[in-house]
Each structure stands twice: as C-alpha cells, then as structure tokens.
C-alpha cells in the first residue's frame, strides 16, 4: 500500500507547530519575549512554579536547557532570582516588572494569532481541535514514559 507519509498526523502536527512558532515569534519578539520562554512566563505569572526544577518540570524540558534559558531571561531583565529561604542552595524566580508589564500585550498577541490561524473554523471545531490535541499529547507522554521506563 502506498501511504503518504506527508499526510500523517505526526507530519501535519509538526508543520502546524512550526507555523505557530513562526507566527508567535514574529509577534512576541517586538515585546521582548520568545516562544520558548512562554511556559516559564506563564508558570511564573500564574504562580505554578518558582524554582528552576519546578519550571523545568512544568515546561517539560531537562534542567540544563532550563538553566540556560533562565540565565538568558535574567540577562534580558525578564526574571529575577532571590535566595530561597527554605533552601540556601536554591533560588526563587519571579517575573521582573518589565515582563509583568509586557505580558498582557504578549498574551493578547498570541490569542489574536490563534484566532487568525483558526479562520474558517467554527467555535465547536476549534474546541474539538484543542481537545484532540490534548488527547494526542497525553498519548505521546504515556508512550514516552513507558519507553523511558523500559530502558531502565
């Protein structure tokens, strides 16, 4: 059977993700943010994480890349670190005032980009797409977890 690998869900989701990254980067860059920083910014804004370890877990990245990203974000004035009163080896991370100030515009730009990307979709279709993508991500996480457990 001659299957079209370019029409598989994996390839199409990858293309869509790259398109969203390009769109989001073009809108976030003038505001001083990058797409890769988004999970960190949201976690800090919503109080979901305040340490490097928590941020790495939240963003689903390893510690070394998170440390590099946080160093760049600190250099760029987006975050501030303070000593953790409970653990002298660790630090707490908070959004800097400049990032707090720019976040509403960044979030609005991202929502507008998503709205534009879903032009022609009904509200029900857009909701269904989000639900399907969440299920897909859950499945992929379970597969990755099972494979990493099997390798141990």
Z-matrix of the N, CA and C atoms (Angstrom, degrees):
N
C 1 1.451
C 2 1.536 1 108.36
N 3 1.318 2 116.25 1 134.86
C 4 1.461 3 122.24 2 -177.76
C 5 1.522 4 109.15 3 -94.08
N 6 1.331 5 116.44 4 95.75
C 7 1.457 6 120.79 5 -179.22
C 8 1.524 7 109.91 6 -93.05
N 9 1.307 8 116.07 7 144.83
C 10 1.463 9 121.81 8 179.53
C 11 1.521 10 108.81 9 -92.94
N 12 1.326 11 116.17 10 101.61
C 13 1.463 12 120.80 11 -178.38
C 14 1.528 13 111.55 12 -62.38
N 15 1.320 14 117.49 13 -23.47
C 16 1.458 15 121.19 14 179.81
C 17 1.530 16 112.70 15 -78.57
N 18 1.337 17 116.45 16 -5.58
C 19 1.465 18 120.95 17 176.94
C 20 1.522 19 111.85 18 -109.14
N 21 1.322 20 117.28 19 12.12
C 22 1.464 21 120.38 20 178.70
C 23 1.528 22 110.03 21 -77.83
N 24 1.325 23 116.92 22 153.20
C 25 1.462 24 119.08 23 178.00
C 26 1.528 25 112.54 24 -55.40
N 27 1.330 26 117.32 25 -41.27
C 28 1.466 27 120.02 26 -178.68
C 29 1.518 28 111.84 27 -58.86
N 30 1.337 29 116.72 28 -46.33
C 31 1.466 30 119.57 29 -179.04
C 32 1.528 31 111.09 30 -68.18
N 33 1.330 32 116.92 31 -43.47
C 34 1.460 33 120.25 32 -177.92
C 35 1.527 34 111.78 33 -66.13
N 36 1.344 35 117.29 34 -39.82
C 37 1.460 36 120.43 35 177.38
C 38 1.529 37 109.35 36 -64.74
N 39 1.334 38 116.70 37 -39.07
C 40 1.460 39 121.06 38 178.15
C 41 1.528 40 110.82 39 -61.71
N 42 1.322 41 117.11 40 -45.12
C 43 1.471 42 120.54 41 177.76
C 44 1.525 43 111.51 42 -61.85
N 45 1.332 44 115.85 43 -43.87
C 46 1.461 45 120.10 44 179.48
C 47 1.533 46 109.89 45 -63.26
N 48 1.331 47 116.91 46 -42.56
C 49 1.468 48 120.37 47 -179.78
C 50 1.526 49 110.55 48 -61.73
N 51 1.327 50 116.97 49 -43.85
C 52 1.471 51 119.61 50 179.31
C 53 1.522 52 110.96 51 -64.04
N 54 1.331 53 116.73 52 -37.40
C 55 1.463 54 120.37 53 176.93
C 56 1.516 55 111.68 54 -64.21
N 57 1.328 56 116.73 55 -42.84
C 58 1.461 57 120.37 56 177.50
C 59 1.523 58 111.00 57 -64.87
N 60 1.322 59 117.45 58 -38.67
C 61 1.474 60 120.09 59 179.27
C 62 1.523 61 109.86 60 -62.96
N 63 1.339 62 117.25 61 -46.66
C 64 1.471 63 119.69 62 179.11
C 65 1.527 64 111.41 63 -59.61
N 66 1.335 65 115.98 64 -45.89
C 67 1.463 66 121.02 65 -179.90
C 68 1.525 67 110.89 66 -62.21
N 69 1.316 68 115.90 67 -47.61
C 70 1.466 69 120.40 68 -177.70
C 71 1.521 70 111.39 69 -66.61
N 72 1.317 71 117.70 70 -42.54
C 73 1.476 72 120.28 71 178.83
C 74 1.524 73 110.82 72 -58.93
N 75 1.331 74 116.61 73 -42.86
C 76 1.463 75 119.30 74 -177.51
C 77 1.525 76 111.46 75 -65.01
N 78 1.316 77 116.86 76 -26.87
C 79 1.463 78 120.12 77 -178.93
C 80 1.529 79 112.70 78 -92.97
N 81 1.326 80 116.45 79 -28.19
C 82 1.466 81 119.62 80 -178.47
C 83 1.527 82 112.85 81 -85.64
N 84 1.338 83 116.59 82 -32.01
C 85 1.469 84 120.18 83 -175.58
C 86 1.529 85 112.52 84 -55.94
N 87 1.340 86 119.56 85 -45.23
C 88 1.467 87 118.68 86 179.21
C 89 1.536 88 113.29 87 -62.76
N 90 1.335 89 116.42 88 -19.49
C 91 1.464 90 120.81 89 -179.91
C 92 1.528 91 112.01 90 -93.28
N 93 1.357 92 115.84 91 -0.79
C 94 1.458 93 120.29 92 177.11
C 95 1.510 94 115.13 93 89.74
N 96 1.331 95 117.25 94 14.05
C 97 1.455 96 121.78 95 -178.50
C 98 1.525 97 110.83 96 -118.77
N 99 1.328 98 115.19 97 161.10
C 100 1.456 99 122.13 98 172.77
C 101 1.516 100 109.58 99 -123.71
N 102 1.311 101 117.12 100 155.20
C 103 1.467 102 122.00 101 -178.22
C 104 1.523 103 111.15 102 -59.78
N 105 1.319 104 117.98 103 -38.99
C 106 1.455 105 121.12 104 -178.95
C 107 1.517 106 112.88 105 -64.40
N 108 1.323 107 116.50 106 -22.80
C 109 1.460 108 121.30 107 179.86
C 110 1.524 109 112.38 108 -82.17
N 111 1.309 110 116.31 109 -12.91
C 112 1.460 111 120.99 110 -172.54
C 113 1.529 112 113.99 111 -55.13
N 114 1.339 113 119.64 112 -48.99
C 115 1.471 114 117.61 113 179.42
C 116 1.529 115 112.60 114 -59.59
N 117 1.325 116 117.72 115 -38.26
C 118 1.465 117 121.60 116 179.20
C 119 1.524 118 109.90 117 -65.24
N 120 1.305 119 116.64 118 -47.55
C 121 1.459 120 120.91 119 -179.02
C 122 1.523 121 111.47 120 -60.40
N 123 1.328 122 116.30 121 -44.59
C 124 1.463 123 120.54 122 -179.21
C 125 1.524 124 110.55 123 -67.03
N 126 1.335 125 117.35 124 -43.80
C 127 1.466 126 120.30 125 179.64
C 128 1.524 127 111.12 126 -61.37
N 129 1.312 128 117.21 127 -41.97
C 130 1.461 129 120.18 128 179.55
C 131 1.527 130 111.37 129 -69.47
N 132 1.316 131 115.68 130 -41.73
C 133 1.473 132 120.36 131 -179.39
C 134 1.524 133 110.88 132 -62.64
N 135 1.337 134 116.52 133 -40.60
C 136 1.461 135 121.12 134 -175.85
C 137 1.528 136 113.42 135 -91.02
N 138 1.329 137 116.79 136 2.18
C 139 1.457 138 119.87 137 178.93
C 140 1.527 139 114.50 138 71.01
N 141 1.328 140 117.68 139 21.40
C 142 1.467 141 121.29 140 -178.59
C 143 1.516 142 112.93 141 -81.81
N 144 1.316 143 117.40 142 -16.99
C 145 1.461 144 121.27 143 -179.65
C 146 1.521 145 108.73 144 -157.78
N 147 1.335 146 114.77 145 152.76
C 148 1.458 147 118.11 146 177.32
C 149 1.527 148 112.43 147 -146.02
N 150 1.327 149 117.70 148 2.38
C 151 1.461 150 120.80 149 176.22
C 152 1.524 151 108.59 150 -121.33
N 153 1.315 152 115.10 151 161.25
C 154 1.467 153 119.54 152 179.22
C 155 1.524 154 110.65 153 -58.79
N 156 1.320 155 116.64 154 -43.01
C 157 1.467 156 120.24 155 -179.79
C 158 1.526 157 111.40 156 -61.25
N 159 1.328 158 116.94 157 -45.71
C 160 1.461 159 120.78 158 179.42
C 161 1.529 160 111.29 159 -64.14
N 162 1.328 161 115.88 160 -40.54
C 163 1.466 162 119.70 161 179.44
C 164 1.525 163 111.12 162 -65.56
N 165 1.324 164 117.58 163 -40.76
C 166 1.467 165 121.01 164 178.52
C 167 1.525 166 110.02 165 -62.24
N 168 1.312 167 116.21 166 -42.99
C 169 1.473 168 120.19 167 179.20
C 170 1.527 169 109.95 168 -64.75
N 171 1.337 170 116.35 169 -45.68
C 172 1.461 171 121.11 170 -178.60
C 173 1.526 172 110.81 171 -61.04
N 174 1.335 173 116.56 172 -43.24
C 175 1.470 174 121.45 173 -176.51
C 176 1.526 175 112.68 174 -83.67
N 177 1.340 176 116.41 175 -6.89
C 178 1.464 177 122.28 176 179.83
C 179 1.531 178 112.06 177 61.67
N 180 1.334 179 114.55 178 46.62
C 181 1.465 180 120.63 179 175.75
C 182 1.522 181 108.36 180 -130.25
N 183 1.305 182 115.23 181 161.71
C 184 1.463 183 120.87 182 178.41
C 185 1.531 184 109.70 183 -74.92
N 186 1.340 185 115.25 184 162.51
C 187 1.467 186 121.00 185 -177.30
C 188 1.540 187 113.41 186 -60.86
N 189 1.358 188 120.36 187 -46.74
C 190 1.481 189 118.25 188 -177.07
C 191 1.531 190 114.32 189 -58.47
N 192 1.357 191 119.03 190 -46.96
C 193 1.475 192 116.75 191 177.64
C 194 1.534 193 112.39 192 -64.52
N 195 1.345 194 116.88 193 -33.37
C 196 1.467 195 119.25 194 178.24
C 197 1.530 196 109.60 195 -65.66
N 198 1.325 197 117.29 196 -41.89
C 199 1.466 198 120.58 197 178.91
C 200 1.528 199 110.43 198 -60.42
N 201 1.333 200 116.75 199 -41.55
C 202 1.467 201 120.35 200 178.90
C 203 1.525 202 111.12 201 -65.13
N 204 1.330 203 116.32 202 -43.44
C 205 1.460 204 119.54 203 -179.79
C 206 1.524 205 110.45 204 -64.05
N 207 1.324 206 117.13 205 -43.33
C 208 1.463 207 120.03 206 -179.83
C 209 1.524 208 111.28 207 -64.46
N 210 1.322 209 117.28 208 -36.80
C 211 1.473 210 120.26 209 176.94
C 212 1.530 211 110.43 210 -62.53
N 213 1.339 212 116.91 211 -42.75
C 214 1.473 213 120.07 212 177.99
C 215 1.529 214 111.05 213 -66.18
N 216 1.332 215 115.82 214 -41.18
C 217 1.463 216 119.66 215 -179.73
C 218 1.531 217 110.95 216 -65.72
N 219 1.312 218 116.57 217 -36.62
C 220 1.466 219 119.90 218 177.04
C 221 1.527 220 110.06 219 -67.74
N 222 1.333 221 116.01 220 -44.10
C 223 1.472 222 120.91 221 177.41
C 224 1.530 223 110.99 222 -58.14
N 225 1.347 224 116.43 223 -38.96
C 226 1.462 225 121.38 224 -177.60
C 227 1.526 226 113.07 225 -83.40
N 228 1.324 227 116.65 226 1.83
C 229 1.459 228 120.23 227 176.74
C 230 1.517 229 114.83 228 77.49
N 231 1.336 230 117.60 229 21.52
C 232 1.465 231 120.57 230 -179.48
C 233 1.525 232 112.66 231 -89.99
N 234 1.337 233 116.46 232 -27.91
C 235 1.463 234 120.61 233 179.87
C 236 1.518 235 109.83 234 -132.36
N 237 1.311 236 114.75 235 164.14
C 238 1.462 237 122.11 236 173.91
C 239 1.520 238 107.44 237 -133.30
N 240 1.330 239 115.15 238 145.04
C 241 1.465 240 120.70 239 176.93
C 242 1.519 241 108.91 240 -111.06
N 243 1.325 242 114.35 241 140.97
C 244 1.463 243 120.74 242 173.85
C 245 1.520 244 107.86 243 -132.52
N 246 1.324 245 117.60 244 149.81
C 247 1.469 246 118.94 245 179.42
C 248 1.529 247 111.08 246 -59.43
N 249 1.323 248 115.60 247 141.37
C 250 1.457 249 121.21 248 176.84
C 251 1.525 250 107.73 249 -80.28
N 252 1.333 251 117.63 250 118.39
C 253 1.467 252 119.13 251 -177.82
C 254 1.533 253 112.85 252 -63.59
N 255 1.319 254 117.28 253 -24.99
C 256 1.468 255 120.77 254 -178.30
C 257 1.523 256 112.37 255 -86.71
N 258 1.346 257 117.35 256 -21.30
C 259 1.469 258 120.69 257 -176.39
C 260 1.526 259 108.12 258 -145.28
N 261 1.309 260 117.10 259 105.44
C 262 1.456 261 121.94 260 -176.72
C 263 1.509 262 114.38 261 -63.27
N 264 1.347 263 118.28 262 -17.98
C 265 1.462 264 121.33 263 179.32
C 266 1.527 265 111.93 264 -84.57
N 267 1.302 266 116.61 265 -11.64
C 268 1.458 267 121.47 266 -173.58
C 269 1.525 268 110.04 267 -114.65
N 270 1.313 269 115.73 268 165.72
C 271 1.462 270 119.68 269 175.69
C 272 1.526 271 109.35 270 -133.02
N 273 1.302 272 114.70 271 154.18
C 274 1.467 273 122.53 272 174.89
C 275 1.524 274 107.45 273 -93.77
N 276 1.310 275 114.91 274 143.82
C 277 1.461 276 120.47 275 -177.96
C 278 1.518 277 108.22 276 -119.07
N 279 1.330 278 115.23 277 133.57
C 280 1.462 279 121.17 278 178.30
C 281 1.519 280 109.14 279 -133.14
N 282 1.318 281 115.34 280 158.24
C 283 1.466 282 119.84 281 174.47
C 284 1.517 283 109.51 282 -69.62
N 285 1.310 284 116.16 283 135.79
C 286 1.461 285 121.14 284 173.49
C 287 1.530 286 108.44 285 -72.77
N 288 1.302 287 115.73 286 160.10
C 289 1.476 288 120.40 287 -177.79
C 290 1.535 289 111.90 288 -57.74
N 291 1.324 290 117.10 289 -39.10
C 292 1.470 291 120.07 290 179.87
C 293 1.523 292 110.73 291 -61.20
N 294 1.334 293 117.00 292 -42.42
C 295 1.467 294 120.52 293 179.31
C 296 1.519 295 110.39 294 -67.36
N 297 1.322 296 116.74 295 -42.08
C 298 1.467 297 120.20 296 178.23
C 299 1.524 298 110.35 297 -58.73
N 300 1.321 299 115.86 298 -39.77
C 301 1.463 300 121.49 299 -178.69
C 302 1.537 301 111.95 300 -67.29
N 303 1.346 302 116.48 301 -38.64
C 304 1.469 303 120.91 302 -175.84
C 305 1.524 304 114.06 303 -86.77
N 306 1.329 305 117.40 304 -16.00
C 307 1.463 306 120.14 305 -176.27
C 308 1.539 307 114.28 306 -57.43
N 309 1.316 308 120.56 307 -45.65
C 310 1.470 309 118.77 308 -179.61
C 311 1.529 310 112.77 309 -57.17
N 312 1.323 311 117.40 310 -41.16
C 313 1.465 312 120.32 311 179.12
C 314 1.524 313 110.65 312 -67.19
N 315 1.328 314 117.02 313 -37.71
C 316 1.462 315 121.15 314 179.34
C 317 1.524 316 110.31 315 -65.90
N 318 1.315 317 116.37 316 -44.76
C 319 1.468 318 120.48 317 179.69
C 320 1.522 319 110.19 318 -63.85
N 321 1.309 320 117.02 319 -42.15
C 322 1.470 321 120.68 320 178.06
C 323 1.527 322 110.55 321 -62.00
N 324 1.335 323 117.61 322 -41.03
C 325 1.469 324 121.36 323 179.37
C 326 1.523 325 110.81 324 -64.04
N 327 1.326 326 116.40 325 -39.94
C 328 1.469 327 119.31 326 179.27
C 329 1.525 328 111.55 327 -67.56
N 330 1.326 329 117.26 328 -42.90
C 331 1.463 330 119.82 329 177.90
C 332 1.528 331 111.08 330 -63.21
N 333 1.321 332 116.76 331 -39.63
C 334 1.464 333 120.41 332 178.36
C 335 1.530 334 110.35 333 -63.98
N 336 1.333 335 117.42 334 -42.39
C 337 1.462 336 121.06 335 177.49
C 338 1.513 337 112.10 336 -61.65
N 339 1.327 338 116.87 337 -41.93
C 340 1.459 339 120.38 338 177.76
C 341 1.524 340 110.78 339 -64.02
N 342 1.328 341 115.64 340 -41.32
C 343 1.469 342 120.25 341 179.12
C 344 1.536 343 110.13 342 -60.89
N 345 1.320 344 116.04 343 -45.08
C 346 1.465 345 120.39 344 179.43
C 347 1.530 346 111.01 345 -64.65
N 348 1.332 347 117.11 346 -40.44
C 349 1.462 348 120.51 347 -179.22
C 350 1.521 349 111.45 348 -65.82
N 351 1.316 350 117.05 349 -25.93
C 352 1.466 351 120.70 350 -179.09
C 353 1.530 352 112.67 351 -98.23
N 354 1.328 353 116.30 352 18.76
C 355 1.458 354 120.59 353 175.95
C 356 1.532 355 108.88 354 -55.57
N 357 1.317 356 115.98 355 132.23
C 358 1.463 357 121.05 356 -179.91
C 359 1.525 358 113.13 357 91.76
N 360 1.324 359 117.54 358 -9.87
C 361 1.463 360 121.56 359 175.62
C 362 1.526 361 108.11 360 -88.87
N 363 1.319 362 116.95 361 139.93
C 364 1.461 363 118.70 362 171.04
C 365 1.525 364 107.84 363 -74.61
N 366 1.318 365 116.45 364 166.08
C 367 1.467 366 119.93 365 177.63
C 368 1.526 367 110.24 366 -60.97
N 369 1.344 368 116.05 367 -39.46
C 370 1.470 369 119.99 368 179.05
C 371 1.530 370 110.87 369 -64.62
N 372 1.333 371 117.30 370 -39.91
C 373 1.466 372 120.35 371 178.43
C 374 1.524 373 111.31 372 -65.40
N 375 1.328 374 116.72 373 -41.05
C 376 1.460 375 120.69 374 178.94
C 377 1.522 376 110.13 375 -63.29
N 378 1.332 377 117.24 376 -43.63
C 379 1.468 378 121.02 377 177.71
C 380 1.527 379 110.85 378 -63.84
N 381 1.325 380 116.55 379 -41.18
C 382 1.463 381 120.16 380 178.78
C 383 1.531 382 110.73 381 -64.02
N 384 1.318 383 116.97 382 -41.20
C 385 1.461 384 120.55 383 178.33
C 386 1.531 385 110.33 384 -59.66
N 387 1.324 386 117.12 385 -45.91
C 388 1.462 387 120.99 386 178.82
C 389 1.531 388 110.19 387 -61.05
N 390 1.320 389 117.09 388 -45.50
C 391 1.469 390 120.32 389 178.72
C 392 1.523 391 111.69 390 -61.04
N 393 1.323 392 117.09 391 -43.24
C 394 1.462 393 120.99 392 179.56
C 395 1.528 394 111.27 393 -64.58
N 396 1.327 395 116.54 394 -42.16
C 397 1.464 396 119.78 395 179.18
C 398 1.525 397 111.42 396 -64.89
N 399 1.326 398 117.39 397 -39.06
C 400 1.465 399 120.48 398 177.10
C 401 1.529 400 110.43 399 -61.56
N 402 1.331 401 116.76 400 -43.04
C 403 1.472 402 120.31 401 178.20
C 404 1.517 403 110.91 402 -64.56
N 405 1.317 404 116.76 403 -40.92
C 406 1.461 405 121.44 404 178.27
C 407 1.531 406 110.58 405 -60.87
N 408 1.322 407 116.74 406 -45.87
C 409 1.465 408 121.07 407 179.26
C 410 1.520 409 110.37 408 -62.63
N 411 1.321 410 117.20 409 -41.44
C 412 1.470 411 121.26 410 177.08
C 413 1.528 412 110.70 411 -58.90
N 414 1.329 413 116.31 412 -46.87
C 415 1.463 414 120.49 413 178.43
C 416 1.524 415 111.15 414 -60.04
N 417 1.313 416 116.46 415 -45.25
C 418 1.467 417 120.21 416 -179.37
C 419 1.529 418 111.18 417 -64.16
N 420 1.332 419 116.97 418 -38.94
C 421 1.464 420 120.25 419 177.15
C 422 1.521 421 111.04 420 -63.42
N 423 1.329 422 116.84 421 -41.47
C 424 1.468 423 120.77 422 178.97
C 425 1.525 424 111.12 423 -64.66
N 426 1.315 425 116.98 424 -41.47
C 427 1.466 426 120.95 425 178.62
C 428 1.522 427 109.82 426 -63.25
N 429 1.327 428 116.67 427 -46.96
C 430 1.472 429 120.78 428 -179.67
C 431 1.525 430 110.82 429 -61.81
N 432 1.317 431 116.38 430 -41.67
C 433 1.458 432 120.75 431 179.91
C 434 1.533 433 110.64 432 -64.09
N 435 1.331 434 116.48 433 -44.26
C 436 1.454 435 120.59 434 179.59
C 437 1.518 436 111.26 435 -64.16
N 438 1.342 437 116.60 436 -39.91
C 439 1.462 438 120.32 437 -179.70
C 440 1.511 439 111.84 438 -69.52
N 441 1.340 440 117.32 439 -37.67
C 442 1.457 441 118.69 440 179.00
C 443 1.535 442 110.28 441 -71.13
N 444 1.327 443 118.33 442 -33.00
C 445 1.459 444 121.63 443 176.32
C 446 1.522 445 110.46 444 -67.80
N 447 1.313 446 116.80 445 -37.91
C 448 1.473 447 120.73 446 -179.56
C 449 1.521 448 111.93 447 -68.35
N 450 1.328 449 116.63 448 -26.92
C 451 1.468 450 120.34 449 -179.22
C 452 1.518 451 112.44 450 -79.38
N 453 1.323 452 117.21 451 -15.18
C 454 1.472 453 120.79 452 -179.13
C 455 1.465 454 112.17 453 -76.50
